[in-house]
């Protein structure tokens, strides 16, 4: 994985979700995605909802970034 392999890594930046932090999570997630794109990564930014696990399997990202609270709220580990 990574630039050395010649493959552009796909990074999923989780944002949003149903928690009280949603309004902070969205712009923070967008800023993170923008920074990663600037470094040459391919980025998807799914809104963390109850179907997040299924959506991530569909994206097959090389890496997933998100804050712990949001990931717990989205039941990502199911």
DSSP file (Angstrom, degrees, kcal/mol; ACC not computed):
  #  RESIDUE AA STRUCTURE BP1 BP2  ACC     N-H-->O    O-->H-N    N-H-->O    O-->H-N    TCO  KAPPA ALPHA  PHI   PSI    X-CA   Y-CA   Z-CA
    1    1 A X              0   0    0      0, 0.0     3,-0.2     0, 0.0     2,-0.1   0.000 360.0 360.0 360.0 151.8    0.0    0.0    0.0
    2    2 A X    > > -     0   0    0      5,-0.3     5,-0.8     1,-0.2     3,-0.8  -0.386 360.0 -54.6 108.8 177.9    1.1    3.6   -0.5
    3    3 A X  G > 5S+     0   0    0      1,-0.2     3,-1.4     2,-0.2    -1,-0.2   0.825 124.5  64.1 -65.0 -33.1    2.8    5.7   -3.0
    4    4 A X  G 3 5S+     0   0    0      1,-0.3    -1,-0.2    -3,-0.2    -2,-0.1   0.817 100.0  53.7 -62.2 -30.2    5.9    3.5   -3.1
    5    5 A X  G < 5S-     0   0    0     -3,-0.8    -1,-0.3     2,-0.2    -2,-0.2   0.595 113.4-118.0 -80.4 -10.1    3.8    0.7   -4.6
    6    6 A X  T < 5S+     0   0    0     -3,-1.4     2,-0.4    -4,-0.4    -3,-0.2   0.324  79.7 117.1  88.7  -8.9    2.5    2.9   -7.3
    7    7 A X      < -     0   0    0     -5,-0.8     2,-0.7     1,-0.0    -1,-0.3  -0.790  68.6-127.3 -94.3 132.6   -1.1    2.5   -6.1
    8    8 A X        -     0   0    0     -2,-0.4    33,-0.1    -3,-0.1    -5,-0.1  -0.700  32.2-124.2 -77.8 117.5   -2.9    5.6   -4.9
    9    9 A X        -     0   0    0     -2,-0.7    33,-2.3     1,-0.1     2,-0.6  -0.346  14.9-136.7 -64.8 140.3   -4.2    4.7   -1.4
   10   10 A X  E     -a   42   0A   0     31,-0.2    52,-2.6    50,-0.2    53,-1.5  -0.886  21.9-168.7 -98.7 121.5   -7.9    5.1   -0.8
   11   11 A X  E     -ab  43  63A   0     31,-2.9    33,-2.3    -2,-0.6     2,-0.6  -0.941  12.1-151.1-114.5 129.1   -8.7    6.8    2.5
   12   12 A X  E     -ab  44  64A   0     51,-2.8    53,-3.1    -2,-0.5     2,-0.8  -0.895   9.1-162.4 -98.0 118.8  -12.2    6.9    4.0
   13   13 A X  E     - b   0  65A   0     31,-2.7     2,-0.2    -2,-0.6    53,-0.2  -0.892  13.5-146.3-102.6 107.1  -12.6   10.0    6.2
   14   14 A X        +     0   0    0     51,-3.2     2,-0.3    -2,-0.8    53,-0.3  -0.516  29.8 159.7 -75.5 137.6  -15.6    9.4    8.5
   15   15 A X  B     +c   47   0B   0     31,-1.6    33,-2.8    -2,-0.2     2,-0.7  -0.978  38.1  18.7-152.5 162.8  -17.6   12.5    9.3
   16   16 A X        +     0   0    0     -2,-0.3     3,-0.4     6,-0.3     9,-0.1  -0.657  58.4 157.6  83.2-116.7  -21.0   13.5   10.5
   17   17 A X        -     0   0    0     -2,-0.7    32,-0.1     1,-0.2     9,-0.1  -0.254  61.0 -71.9  79.4-174.1  -23.0   10.8   12.1
   18   18 A X  S    S+     0   0    0     30,-0.2    -1,-0.2    52,-0.2    31,-0.1   0.349  90.8 112.2-101.9   4.7  -25.8   11.3   14.6
   19   19 A X  S >  S-     0   0    0     -3,-0.4     3,-1.5     1,-0.1    51,-0.0  -0.180  83.6-103.9 -76.7 171.7  -23.9   12.5   17.6
   20   20 A X  T 3  S+     0   0    0      1,-0.3     3,-0.4     2,-0.1     4,-0.1   0.684 119.0  64.4 -65.8 -18.5  -24.0   15.9   19.2
   21   21 A X  T >>  +     0   0    0      1,-0.2     4,-3.0     2,-0.1     3,-1.4   0.366  68.5 108.2 -86.6   5.2  -20.6   16.6   17.5
   22   22 A X  H <> S+     0   0    0     -3,-1.5     4,-2.4     1,-0.3    -6,-0.3   0.883  74.5  53.3 -50.8 -47.3  -22.0   16.3   14.0
   23   23 A X  H 3> S+     0   0    0     -3,-0.4     4,-0.5     1,-0.2    -1,-0.3   0.715 116.6  39.5 -67.8 -19.8  -21.8   20.1   13.3
   24   24 A X  H <> S+     0   0    0     -3,-1.4     4,-1.8     2,-0.1    -1,-0.2   0.807 112.3  56.8 -90.3 -38.5  -18.1   20.0   14.2
   25   25 A X  H  X S+     0   0    0     -4,-3.0     4,-3.0     1,-0.2     5,-0.2   0.871 100.1  58.2 -62.5 -40.4  -17.3   16.7   12.6
   26   26 A X  H  X S+     0   0    0     -4,-2.4     4,-2.4    -5,-0.2    -1,-0.2   0.958 111.2  37.6 -60.9 -55.0  -18.5   17.7    9.1
   27   27 A X  H  X S+     0   0    0     -4,-0.5     4,-2.2     1,-0.2    -1,-0.2   0.871 118.0  51.5 -67.7 -32.3  -16.1   20.6    8.6
   28   28 A X  H  X S+     0   0    0     -4,-1.8     4,-2.3     2,-0.2    -2,-0.2   0.925 111.3  47.6 -65.9 -43.5  -13.3   18.9   10.4
   29   29 A X  H  X S+     0   0    0     -4,-3.0     4,-2.6     2,-0.2    -2,-0.2   0.901 111.6  50.2 -63.1 -41.5  -13.8   15.8    8.2
   30   30 A X  H  X S+     0   0    0     -4,-2.4     4,-2.5    -5,-0.2    -1,-0.2   0.905 110.6  49.7 -63.5 -41.2  -13.9   17.9    5.0
   31   31 A X  H  X S+     0   0    0     -4,-2.2     4,-2.3     2,-0.2    -2,-0.2   0.907 111.3  49.0 -64.4 -41.5  -10.7   19.7    6.0
   32   32 A X  H  X S+     0   0    0     -4,-2.3     4,-2.4     2,-0.2    -2,-0.2   0.926 111.4  49.5 -62.2 -45.3   -9.0   16.4    6.7
   33   33 A X  H  X S+     0   0    0     -4,-2.6     4,-2.5     1,-0.2    -2,-0.2   0.906 110.4  50.5 -61.4 -42.5  -10.1   15.1    3.3
   34   34 A X  H  X S+     0   0    0     -4,-2.5     4,-2.1     1,-0.2    -1,-0.2   0.916 110.6  49.1 -62.4 -43.5   -8.9   18.2    1.5
   35   35 A X  H  X S+     0   0    0     -4,-2.3     4,-0.9     2,-0.2    -2,-0.2   0.911 111.6  48.9 -63.6 -42.3   -5.5   17.9    3.2
   36   36 A X  H ><>S+     0   0    0     -4,-2.4     5,-2.2     1,-0.2     3,-0.7   0.906 109.6  51.5 -65.0 -41.2   -5.2   14.2    2.2
   37   37 A X  H ><5S+     0   0    0     -4,-2.5     3,-1.8     1,-0.2    -1,-0.2   0.898 105.1  57.2 -60.8 -39.2   -6.2   15.0   -1.4
   38   38 A X  H 3<5S+     0   0    0     -4,-2.1    -1,-0.2     1,-0.3    -2,-0.2   0.744 104.8  52.4 -62.8 -23.3   -3.4   17.6   -1.4
   39   39 A X  T <<5S-     0   0    0     -4,-0.9    -1,-0.3    -3,-0.7    -2,-0.2   0.367 128.3 -98.0 -92.9   2.8   -1.0   14.9   -0.5
   40   40 A X  T < 5S+     0   0    0     -3,-1.8     2,-0.2     1,-0.3    -3,-0.2   0.559  76.5 137.6  97.2   8.3   -2.1   12.7   -3.4
   41   41 A X      < -     0   0    0     -5,-2.2     2,-0.5    -8,-0.1    -1,-0.3  -0.591  54.8-124.7 -86.2 149.4   -4.5   10.4   -1.6
   42   42 A X  E     -a   10   0A   0    -33,-2.3   -31,-2.9    -2,-0.2     2,-0.4  -0.812  38.5-164.8 -86.0 133.1   -7.8    9.3   -3.1
   43   43 A X  E     -a   11   0A   0     -2,-0.5     2,-0.4   -33,-0.2   -31,-0.2  -0.967  22.4-172.6-131.3 136.4  -10.4   10.1   -0.5
   44   44 A X  E     -a   12   0A   0    -33,-2.3   -31,-2.7    -2,-0.4     2,-0.3  -0.948  10.3-159.4-117.4 147.4  -14.1    9.2    0.2
   45   45 A X        -     0   0    0     -2,-0.4   -31,-0.1   -33,-0.2     2,-0.1  -0.576  12.8-174.7-128.1  70.9  -16.0   11.0    2.9
   46   46 A X        -     0   0    0     -2,-0.3   -31,-1.6     1,-0.1     2,-0.5  -0.395  30.3-118.5 -68.8 140.3  -19.0    8.9    3.9
   47   47 A X  B     -c   15   0B   0    -33,-0.2     2,-0.9    -2,-0.1   -31,-0.2  -0.668  36.8-115.1 -73.2 125.7  -21.4   10.4    6.4
   48   48 A X        +     0   0    0    -33,-2.8     2,-0.2    -2,-0.5   -30,-0.2  -0.515  58.0 145.8 -72.2 104.2  -21.3    8.0    9.4
   49   49 A X    >   -     0   0    0     -2,-0.9     3,-1.9   -32,-0.1     4,-0.2  -0.627  66.6 -77.1-126.4-173.6  -24.7    6.4    9.6
   50   50 A X  T 3  S+     0   0    0      1,-0.3     3,-0.3    -2,-0.2     4,-0.2   0.717 128.4  52.8 -63.3 -20.4  -26.1    3.1   10.6
   51   51 A X  T 3> S+     0   0    0      1,-0.2     4,-2.3     2,-0.1    -1,-0.3   0.191  74.8 114.0 -97.7  17.0  -25.1    1.5    7.3
   52   52 A X  H <> S+     0   0    0     -3,-1.9     4,-2.9    22,-0.3     5,-0.2   0.891  71.2  53.7 -58.6 -45.1  -21.5    2.7    7.6
   53   53 A X  H  > S+     0   0    0     21,-0.3     4,-2.0    -3,-0.3    -1,-0.2   0.920 111.3  46.0 -57.2 -45.1  -20.0   -0.8    7.8
   54   54 A X  H  > S+     0   0    0      1,-0.2     4,-1.6     2,-0.2    -1,-0.2   0.905 113.1  50.0 -63.8 -42.1  -21.7   -1.9    4.6
   55   55 A X  H  X S+     0   0    0     -4,-2.3     4,-1.8     1,-0.2    -2,-0.2   0.895 108.9  51.8 -65.7 -39.7  -20.7    1.2    2.8
   56   56 A X  H  X>S+     0   0    0     -4,-2.9     4,-2.5     1,-0.2     5,-0.6   0.898 106.3  53.9 -64.5 -39.2  -17.1    0.9    3.9
   57   57 A X  H  <5S+     0   0    0     -4,-2.0    -1,-0.2    -5,-0.2    -2,-0.2   0.882 108.0  51.7 -60.7 -36.3  -17.0   -2.7    2.6
   58   58 A X  H  <5S+     0   0    0     -4,-1.6    -1,-0.2     1,-0.2    -2,-0.2   0.852 113.4  43.1 -68.2 -35.0  -18.2   -1.3   -0.7
   59   59 A X  H  <5S-     0   0    0     -4,-1.8    -2,-0.2    -5,-0.1    -1,-0.2   0.819  89.1-156.3 -77.1 -32.1  -15.4    1.3   -0.9
   60   60 A X  T  <5 -     0   0    0     -4,-2.5   -50,-0.2    -5,-0.2    -3,-0.1   0.950  20.2-164.9  50.5  57.0  -12.7   -1.1    0.3
   61   61 A X      < -     0   0    0     -5,-0.6   -50,-0.2     1,-0.1     3,-0.1  -0.310  27.0-139.2 -70.8 155.4  -10.5    1.7    1.6
   62   62 A X  S    S+     0   0    0    -52,-2.6     2,-0.3     1,-0.3   -51,-0.2   0.744  90.2  15.6 -78.4 -26.1   -6.9    1.1    2.5
   63   63 A X  E     -b   11   0A   0    -53,-1.5   -51,-2.8     2,-0.0     2,-0.4  -0.995  65.1-152.1-149.6 145.8   -7.3    3.3    5.6
   64   64 A X  E     -b   12   0A   0     -2,-0.3     2,-0.4   -53,-0.2   -51,-0.2  -0.987  12.6-170.8-122.6 129.7  -10.2    4.6    7.7
   65   65 A X  E     +b   13   0A   0    -53,-3.1   -51,-3.2    -2,-0.4     2,-0.3  -0.975  26.0 122.9-122.0 132.6   -9.9    7.9    9.7
   66   66 A X        -     0   0    0     -2,-0.4     2,-0.2   -53,-0.2   -51,-0.1  -0.945  58.8 -88.5-174.1 161.9  -12.5    9.1   12.2
   67   67 A X     >  -     0   0    0     -2,-0.3     4,-2.1   -53,-0.3     5,-0.2  -0.541  38.8-117.9 -83.1 153.6  -12.8   10.1   15.8
   68   68 A X  H  > S+     0   0    0      1,-0.2     4,-2.5     2,-0.2     5,-0.2   0.871 109.7  53.1 -59.7 -43.0  -13.6    7.4   18.3
   69   69 A X  H  > S+     0   0    0      1,-0.2     4,-2.6     2,-0.2    -1,-0.2   0.931 110.7  46.9 -60.5 -46.4  -16.9    8.8   19.5
   70   70 A X  H  > S+     0   0    0      1,-0.2     4,-2.0     2,-0.2    -1,-0.2   0.907 111.3  51.3 -63.8 -41.8  -18.3    9.0   16.0
   71   71 A X  H  <>S+     0   0    0     -4,-2.1     5,-1.9     1,-0.2     4,-0.4   0.912 111.4  47.8 -63.2 -41.8  -17.1    5.5   15.1
   72   72 A X  H ><5S+     0   0    0     -4,-2.5     3,-1.3     1,-0.2    -2,-0.2   0.924 111.1  50.9 -63.5 -43.8  -18.8    4.1   18.2
   73   73 A X  H 3<5S+     0   0    0     -4,-2.6    -1,-0.2     1,-0.3    -2,-0.2   0.835 109.1  51.2 -62.2 -32.9  -22.0    6.0   17.5
   74   74 A X  T 3<5S-     0   0    0     -4,-2.0   -22,-0.3    -5,-0.2   -21,-0.3   0.469 106.0-127.3 -85.5  -1.2  -22.1    4.7   13.9
   75   75 A X  T X 5 +     0   0    0     -3,-1.3     3,-1.6    -4,-0.4   -22,-0.2   0.911  46.5 165.7  55.9  43.8  -21.7    1.1   15.1
   76   76 A X  T 3 < +     0   0    0     -5,-1.9    -4,-0.1     1,-0.3    -1,-0.1   0.763  64.4  64.1 -62.3 -27.0  -18.7    0.7   12.7
   77   77 A X  T 3         0   0    0     -6,-0.3    -1,-0.3     1,-0.2    -2,-0.1   0.442 360.0 360.0 -81.7   2.2  -17.6   -2.5   14.4
   78   78 A X    <         0   0    0     -3,-1.6    -1,-0.2     0, 0.0    -2,-0.1   0.486 360.0 360.0 -78.4 360.0  -20.7   -4.4   13.5
